[in-house]
Amino acid sequence: MGMTDMAYTGFQREGESLPQMRREGMQRLRGRTPLPRELLRLSVLIPVYNERETIELILDQVHAVPVNKEVICVNDCSTDGTAEILDRLLQAGRIDRLIHQPRNMGKGKAIRTALAESTGNVVIVQDADLEYDPADWPGLLEPIIDGVADASFGSRFLGGPHRVLYFWHSVGNATLTTFSNMFTNLNLTDMETCYKAIRGELARSLHLTSDRFGFEVEVTARLAQQRARIFEVPISYSGRTYAEGKKIGWKDGVAAIGHIIKYNLQR
């Protein structure tokens, strides 16, 4: 027995092992706030706009993940028949709550609408276009369950498998992430990722106003301002081409620069 073990036994409670005591001690030292796995309830926020080809498939993937969840879909005034498909899926019990926006109001507004309806102690945004795989959720949720994180970002640039696509998209993403990091003083690798799992009470307390693609910038800025503990984990990514329905473009990238300045200077 080493000197550390000898010292530790003086405080050992009956029936408690040394590894258990060390683990509990480290949790106290590092300020952990564990979330009991059996109490986890995940609110899945799904903004949907013209995704009739993929919405059923993504819900299959969502329900394949063995976690207690509620599924909240917001139809952003789709015009391709997606609304009717969502109504059918709601009736079939594959969606817990469905909101139809009266007009196209943007992804950020759809997420904020879903967030206001959420009740889970963890929330996550899930795009409906199959670019992000819900099979990555367990890795994303682990830092929050373990109590070391208030938010967990899934990074497409930390080594996970990904579809090879546009070089300039990756350059633009890295540039925006670096520019955001300069304001937030975070060292993220993928600020624009869709996969941001956040403790429910924290997410619902954030002052969010962005209606469109500025949501990713704004929520990152607000989390940094709240001094939230953020972890990054690698995720897979199967990006779409524009022919396959990708919606975000270079104009959104330019707008993101203004969003970064605005939301980080706005308190």
PAPA-889422 format. One record per residue (C-alpha): x, y, z; residue in one letter. Coordinates in Angstrom, 3 decimals, padded with zeros to 6 digits. Layout:
<node east="X" north="Y" up="Z" residu="A"/>
...
This chain:
<node east="000.000" north="000.000" up="000.000" residu="M"/>
<node east="001.404" north="003.378" up="-000.990" residu="G"/>
<node east="001.522" north="006.479" up="001.151" residu="M"/>
<node east="-001.501" north="007.949" up="-000.662" residu="T"/>
<node east="-003.565" north="004.847" up="000.066" residu="D"/>
<node east="-002.497" north="004.876" up="003.710" residu="M"/>
<node east="-003.512" north="008.496" up="004.088" residu="A"/>
<node east="-006.836" north="007.866" up="002.360" residu="Y"/>
<node east="-007.869" north="005.001" up="004.638" residu="T"/>
<node east="-008.131" north="007.390" up="007.560" residu="G"/>
<node east="-011.199" north="008.928" up="005.923" residu="F"/>
<node east="-012.645" north="005.765" up="004.440" residu="Q"/>
<node east="-016.301" north="005.130" up="005.250" residu="R"/>
<node east="-017.448" north="001.623" up="006.034" residu="E"/>
<node east="-018.248" north="-000.362" up="002.896" residu="G"/>
<node east="-016.718" north="002.233" up="000.563" residu="E"/>
<node east="-013.863" north="001.300" up="-001.760" residu="S"/>
<node east="-010.812" north="003.472" up="-002.344" residu="L"/>
<node east="-011.543" north="003.908" up="-006.083" residu="P"/>
<node east="-015.065" north="005.066" up="-005.241" residu="Q"/>
<node east="-013.761" north="007.579" up="-002.702" residu="M"/>
<node east="-011.200" north="008.900" up="-005.188" residu="R"/>
<node east="-013.870" north="009.236" up="-007.867" residu="R"/>
<node east="-016.201" north="011.161" up="-005.539" residu="E"/>
<node east="-013.300" north="013.330" up="-004.368" residu="G"/>
<node east="-012.333" north="014.202" up="-007.948" residu="M"/>
<node east="-015.948" north="015.071" up="-008.732" residu="Q"/>
<node east="-015.988" north="017.546" up="-005.867" residu="R"/>
<node east="-012.615" north="019.001" up="-006.823" residu="L"/>
<node east="-013.568" north="019.450" up="-010.469" residu="R"/>
<node east="-017.052" north="020.797" up="-009.782" residu="G"/>
<node east="-018.893" north="017.969" up="-011.490" residu="R"/>
<node east="-022.685" north="017.996" up="-011.687" residu="T"/>
<node east="-023.588" north="014.489" up="-012.876" residu="P"/>
<node east="-026.954" north="013.753" up="-014.440" residu="L"/>
<node east="-028.209" north="010.308" up="-013.398" residu="P"/>
<node east="-028.514" north="008.279" up="-016.582" residu="R"/>
<node east="-031.926" north="006.945" up="-015.603" residu="E"/>
<node east="-033.263" north="010.507" up="-015.226" residu="L"/>
<node east="-032.080" north="011.689" up="-018.640" residu="L"/>
<node east="-034.864" north="013.048" up="-020.841" residu="R"/>
<node east="-033.675" north="014.347" up="-024.190" residu="L"/>
<node east="-035.689" north="016.941" up="-026.099" residu="S"/>
<node east="-034.975" north="016.509" up="-029.815" residu="V"/>
<node east="-035.636" north="019.772" up="-031.666" residu="L"/>
<node east="-036.147" north="019.216" up="-035.403" residu="I"/>
<node east="-036.576" north="022.246" up="-037.691" residu="P"/>
<node east="-038.068" north="021.093" up="-040.992" residu="V"/>
<node east="-038.308" north="022.887" up="-044.322" residu="Y"/>
<node east="-039.037" north="020.998" up="-047.550" residu="N"/>
<node east="-037.614" north="017.645" up="-046.411" residu="E"/>
<node east="-040.255" north="015.221" up="-047.684" residu="R"/>
<node east="-037.589" north="012.792" up="-048.936" residu="E"/>
<node east="-035.733" north="012.522" up="-045.626" residu="T"/>
<node east="-038.035" north="013.341" up="-042.708" residu="I"/>
<node east="-039.252" north="009.772" up="-042.179" residu="E"/>
<node east="-035.722" north="008.389" up="-042.458" residu="L"/>
<node east="-034.322" north="010.795" up="-039.885" residu="I"/>
<node east="-037.141" north="009.939" up="-037.484" residu="L"/>
<node east="-036.272" north="006.249" up="-037.918" residu="D"/>
<node east="-032.708" north="007.096" up="-036.873" residu="Q"/>
<node east="-033.894" north="009.263" up="-033.980" residu="V"/>
<node east="-036.107" north="006.508" up="-032.563" residu="H"/>
<node east="-033.345" north="003.919" up="-033.000" residu="A"/>
<node east="-031.268" north="005.615" up="-030.279" residu="V"/>
<node east="-032.119" north="003.965" up="-026.934" residu="P"/>
<node east="-032.631" north="007.091" up="-024.845" residu="V"/>
<node east="-035.703" north="008.553" up="-023.158" residu="N"/>
<node east="-036.729" north="011.347" up="-025.492" residu="K"/>
<node east="-039.403" north="013.711" up="-026.736" residu="E"/>
<node east="-039.456" north="014.640" up="-030.426" residu="V"/>
<node east="-040.545" north="018.168" up="-031.314" residu="I"/>
<node east="-040.835" north="019.088" up="-034.999" residu="C"/>
<node east="-041.387" north="022.598" up="-036.333" residu="V"/>
<node east="-042.513" north="022.823" up="-039.944" residu="N"/>
<node east="-041.197" north="026.107" up="-041.331" residu="D"/>
<node east="-044.024" north="026.504" up="-043.856" residu="C"/>
<node east="-042.826" north="023.753" up="-046.220" residu="S"/>
<node east="-044.265" north="023.797" up="-049.741" residu="T"/>
<node east="-043.338" north="020.315" up="-050.990" residu="D"/>
<node east="-045.792" north="018.131" up="-049.079" residu="G"/>
<node east="-043.647" north="017.825" up="-045.947" residu="T"/>
<node east="-046.458" north="019.271" up="-043.808" residu="A"/>
<node east="-048.836" north="016.457" up="-044.701" residu="E"/>
<node east="-046.171" north="013.845" up="-043.975" residu="I"/>
<node east="-045.531" north="015.410" up="-040.572" residu="L"/>
<node east="-049.248" north="015.363" up="-039.752" residu="D"/>
<node east="-049.336" north="011.651" up="-040.553" residu="R"/>
<node east="-046.259" north="010.969" up="-038.443" residu="L"/>
<node east="-047.806" north="012.864" up="-035.538" residu="L"/>
<node east="-050.922" north="010.719" up="-035.759" residu="Q"/>
<node east="-048.724" north="007.604" up="-035.837" residu="A"/>
<node east="-047.062" north="008.647" up="-032.582" residu="G"/>
<node east="-043.603" north="009.164" up="-034.094" residu="R"/>
<node east="-043.647" north="012.864" up="-033.191" residu="I"/>
<node east="-044.598" north="014.103" up="-029.725" residu="D"/>
<node east="-045.282" north="017.713" up="-030.660" residu="R"/>
<node east="-045.687" north="019.354" up="-034.070" residu="L"/>
<node east="-045.836" north="023.078" up="-034.731" residu="I"/>
<node east="-046.665" north="024.521" up="-038.171" residu="H"/>
<node east="-045.218" north="027.990" up="-038.676" residu="Q"/>
<node east="-047.697" north="030.348" up="-040.429" residu="P"/>
<node east="-044.977" north="031.499" up="-042.831" residu="R"/>
<node east="-041.339" north="030.714" up="-043.544" residu="N"/>
<node east="-039.514" north="032.285" up="-040.611" residu="M"/>
<node east="-036.083" north="030.637" up="-040.729" residu="G"/>
<node east="-034.192" north="027.837" up="-039.024" residu="K"/>
<node east="-033.314" north="029.872" up="-035.938" residu="G"/>
<node east="-036.931" north="030.789" up="-035.324" residu="K"/>
<node east="-037.980" north="027.146" up="-035.784" residu="A"/>
<node east="-035.400" north="026.020" up="-033.218" residu="I"/>
<node east="-036.464" north="028.716" up="-030.749" residu="R"/>
<node east="-040.089" north="027.676" up="-031.194" residu="T"/>
<node east="-039.221" north="024.032" up="-030.510" residu="A"/>
<node east="-037.025" north="024.998" up="-027.559" residu="L"/>
<node east="-039.898" north="026.895" up="-025.936" residu="A"/>
<node east="-042.001" north="023.706" up="-026.158" residu="E"/>
<node east="-039.290" north="021.451" up="-024.727" residu="S"/>
<node east="-039.368" north="019.870" up="-021.271" residu="T"/>
<node east="-036.236" north="017.686" up="-021.289" residu="G"/>
<node east="-033.260" north="018.153" up="-018.987" residu="N"/>
<node east="-031.061" north="018.023" up="-022.100" residu="V"/>
<node east="-031.906" north="019.444" up="-025.541" residu="V"/>
<node east="-030.328" north="018.812" up="-028.922" residu="I"/>
<node east="-031.011" north="020.139" up="-032.403" residu="V"/>
<node east="-031.391" north="017.526" up="-035.132" residu="Q"/>
<node east="-031.451" north="018.598" up="-038.768" residu="D"/>
<node east="-033.880" north="016.649" up="-040.939" residu="A"/>
<node east="-031.573" north="016.257" up="-043.948" residu="D"/>
<node east="-029.526" north="013.153" up="-042.900" residu="L"/>
<node east="-026.225" north="015.065" up="-042.718" residu="E"/>
<node east="-025.964" north="014.372" up="-038.967" residu="Y"/>
<node east="-026.388" north="010.872" up="-037.532" residu="D"/>
<node east="-028.264" north="010.397" up="-034.215" residu="P"/>
<node east="-026.031" north="007.368" up="-033.593" residu="A"/>
<node east="-023.487" north="009.962" up="-032.431" residu="D"/>
<node east="-025.727" north="011.133" up="-029.574" residu="W"/>
<node east="-024.285" north="008.818" up="-026.884" residu="P"/>
<node east="-020.827" north="010.357" up="-027.278" residu="G"/>
<node east="-022.302" north="013.848" up="-027.267" residu="L"/>
<node east="-024.352" north="013.249" up="-024.152" residu="L"/>
<node east="-021.619" north="011.574" up="-022.109" residu="E"/>
<node east="-019.853" north="014.770" up="-020.900" residu="P"/>
<node east="-023.203" north="016.150" up="-019.701" residu="I"/>
<node east="-024.226" north="012.891" up="-018.018" residu="I"/>
<node east="-020.767" north="012.646" up="-016.448" residu="D"/>
<node east="-021.234" north="016.135" up="-015.043" residu="G"/>
<node east="-018.228" north="017.852" up="-016.617" residu="V"/>
<node east="-020.144" north="019.846" up="-019.238" residu="A"/>
<node east="-023.142" north="022.133" up="-019.525" residu="D"/>
<node east="-023.031" north="021.882" up="-023.311" residu="A"/>
<node east="-021.458" north="019.410" up="-025.706" residu="S"/>
<node east="-020.618" north="020.315" up="-029.311" residu="F"/>
<node east="-020.190" north="017.681" up="-031.996" residu="G"/>
<node east="-017.195" north="018.580" up="-034.135" residu="S"/>
<node east="-016.907" north="017.465" up="-037.756" residu="R"/>
<node east="-013.171" north="018.230" up="-037.645" residu="F"/>
<node east="-011.931" north="016.042" up="-034.791" residu="L"/>
<node east="-011.434" north="012.876" up="-036.768" residu="G"/>
<node east="-014.884" north="011.392" up="-037.299" residu="G"/>
<node east="-015.787" north="009.853" up="-040.677" residu="P"/>
<node east="-017.152" north="012.375" up="-043.128" residu="H"/>
<node east="-018.159" north="012.664" up="-046.741" residu="R"/>
<node east="-015.548" north="014.459" up="-048.854" residu="V"/>
<node east="-017.106" north="017.576" up="-050.351" residu="L"/>
<node east="-016.321" north="021.271" up="-050.755" residu="Y"/>
<node east="-012.864" north="022.603" up="-049.887" residu="F"/>
<node east="-013.990" north="026.223" up="-049.594" residu="W"/>
<node east="-016.789" north="025.247" up="-047.233" residu="H"/>
<node east="-014.230" north="023.803" up="-044.838" residu="S"/>
<node east="-012.045" north="026.910" up="-045.175" residu="V"/>
<node east="-015.045" north="029.150" up="-044.535" residu="G"/>
<node east="-016.100" north="027.116" up="-041.518" residu="N"/>
<node east="-012.602" north="027.232" up="-040.025" residu="A"/>
<node east="-012.411" north="030.991" up="-040.627" residu="T"/>
<node east="-015.771" north="031.663" up="-038.974" residu="L"/>
<node east="-014.935" north="029.392" up="-036.040" residu="T"/>
<node east="-011.616" north="031.172" up="-035.497" residu="T"/>
<node east="-013.272" north="034.588" up="-035.720" residu="F"/>
<node east="-015.940" north="033.496" up="-033.225" residu="S"/>
<node east="-013.255" north="032.103" up="-030.898" residu="N"/>
<node east="-011.519" north="035.474" up="-030.885" residu="M"/>
<node east="-014.644" north="037.018" up="-029.356" residu="F"/>
<node east="-015.732" north="034.165" up="-027.070" residu="T"/>
<node east="-012.198" north="033.148" up="-025.986" residu="N"/>
<node east="-013.129" north="029.513" up="-026.651" residu="L"/>
<node east="-010.967" north="027.060" up="-028.591" residu="N"/>
<node east="-013.719" north="025.367" up="-030.587" residu="L"/>
<node east="-012.967" north="023.581" up="-033.835" residu="T"/>
<node east="-016.528" north="023.656" up="-035.231" residu="D"/>
<node east="-018.704" north="026.537" up="-034.056" residu="M"/>
<node east="-021.175" north="026.051" up="-036.923" residu="E"/>
<node east="-022.016" north="022.435" up="-036.044" residu="T"/>
<node east="-025.701" north="021.564" up="-035.811" residu="C"/>
<node east="-025.021" north="019.159" up="-032.936" residu="Y"/>
<node east="-025.075" north="021.194" up="-029.751" residu="K"/>
<node east="-026.433" north="019.274" up="-026.752" residu="A"/>
<node east="-027.217" north="021.643" up="-023.871" residu="I"/>
<node east="-028.659" north="021.194" up="-020.401" residu="R"/>
<node east="-032.340" north="021.978" up="-020.750" residu="G"/>
<node east="-032.695" north="024.655" up="-018.073" residu="E"/>
<node east="-029.610" north="026.452" up="-019.379" residu="L"/>
<node east="-030.784" north="026.331" up="-023.006" residu="A"/>
<node east="-034.229" north="027.661" up="-022.123" residu="R"/>
<node east="-032.684" north="030.485" up="-020.066" residu="S"/>
<node east="-030.558" north="031.844" up="-022.929" residu="L"/>
<node east="-031.710" north="035.066" up="-024.571" residu="H"/>
<node east="-031.901" north="033.978" up="-028.224" residu="L"/>
<node east="-033.255" north="036.160" up="-031.016" residu="T"/>
<node east="-031.813" north="034.889" up="-034.301" residu="S"/>
<node east="-034.376" north="033.751" up="-036.851" residu="D"/>
<node east="-032.137" north="032.248" up="-039.508" residu="R"/>
<node east="-028.667" north="030.730" up="-039.760" residu="F"/>
<node east="-027.247" north="033.127" up="-037.172" residu="G"/>
<node east="-028.561" north="030.763" up="-034.503" residu="F"/>
<node east="-025.293" north="028.789" up="-034.269" residu="E"/>
<node east="-023.273" north="031.955" up="-033.725" residu="V"/>
<node east="-025.723" north="033.367" up="-031.197" residu="E"/>
<node east="-026.104" north="030.268" up="-029.041" residu="V"/>
<node east="-022.309" north="029.889" up="-028.916" residu="T"/>
<node east="-021.892" north="033.512" up="-027.851" residu="A"/>
<node east="-024.589" north="033.211" up="-025.185" residu="R"/>
<node east="-023.070" north="030.023" up="-023.756" residu="L"/>
<node east="-019.674" north="031.717" up="-023.575" residu="A"/>
<node east="-021.197" north="034.747" up="-021.843" residu="Q"/>
<node east="-022.805" north="032.403" up="-019.300" residu="Q"/>
<node east="-019.379" north="030.788" up="-018.740" residu="R"/>
<node east="-020.900" north="027.412" up="-019.571" residu="A"/>
<node east="-018.620" north="024.400" up="-019.485" residu="R"/>
<node east="-018.362" north="023.264" up="-023.114" residu="I"/>
<node east="-016.917" north="020.002" up="-024.409" residu="F"/>
<node east="-016.294" north="018.974" up="-028.018" residu="E"/>
<node east="-016.535" north="015.388" up="-029.255" residu="V"/>
<node east="-015.907" north="013.978" up="-032.746" residu="P"/>
<node east="-018.947" north="013.145" up="-034.869" residu="I"/>
<node east="-019.539" north="011.728" up="-038.336" residu="S"/>
<node east="-020.820" north="013.940" up="-041.123" residu="Y"/>
<node east="-022.476" north="013.138" up="-044.422" residu="S"/>
<node east="-022.821" north="016.524" up="-046.085" residu="G"/>
<node east="-025.214" north="017.125" up="-048.956" residu="R"/>
<node east="-024.475" north="018.738" up="-052.293" residu="T"/>
<node east="-026.619" north="021.607" up="-053.520" residu="Y"/>
<node east="-028.210" north="019.244" up="-056.028" residu="A"/>
<node east="-029.239" north="017.086" up="-053.057" residu="E"/>
<node east="-030.893" north="020.014" up="-051.293" residu="G"/>
<node east="-028.198" north="021.808" up="-049.266" residu="K"/>
<node east="-029.561" north="025.243" up="-048.338" residu="K"/>
<node east="-026.771" north="027.221" up="-046.682" residu="I"/>
<node east="-024.495" north="029.147" up="-049.048" residu="G"/>
<node east="-021.709" north="031.712" up="-049.248" residu="W"/>
<node east="-024.073" north="034.607" up="-048.481" residu="K"/>
<node east="-024.867" north="032.972" up="-045.140" residu="D"/>
<node east="-021.145" north="032.749" up="-044.451" residu="G"/>
<node east="-020.711" north="036.467" up="-045.092" residu="V"/>
<node east="-023.726" north="037.225" up="-042.890" residu="A"/>
<node east="-022.200" north="035.086" up="-040.136" residu="A"/>
<node east="-019.332" north="037.569" up="-039.790" residu="I"/>
<node east="-021.822" north="040.275" up="-038.877" residu="G"/>
<node east="-023.631" north="037.879" up="-036.548" residu="H"/>
<node east="-020.406" north="037.086" up="-034.695" residu="I"/>
<node east="-019.734" north="040.773" up="-034.064" residu="I"/>
<node east="-023.348" north="041.541" up="-033.153" residu="K"/>
<node east="-024.082" north="038.693" up="-030.769" residu="Y"/>
<node east="-020.746" north="038.850" up="-028.970" residu="N"/>
<node east="-020.904" north="042.593" up="-028.382" residu="L"/>
<node east="-024.588" north="042.436" up="-027.464" residu="Q"/>
<node east="-024.994" north="041.412" up="-023.843" residu="R"/>
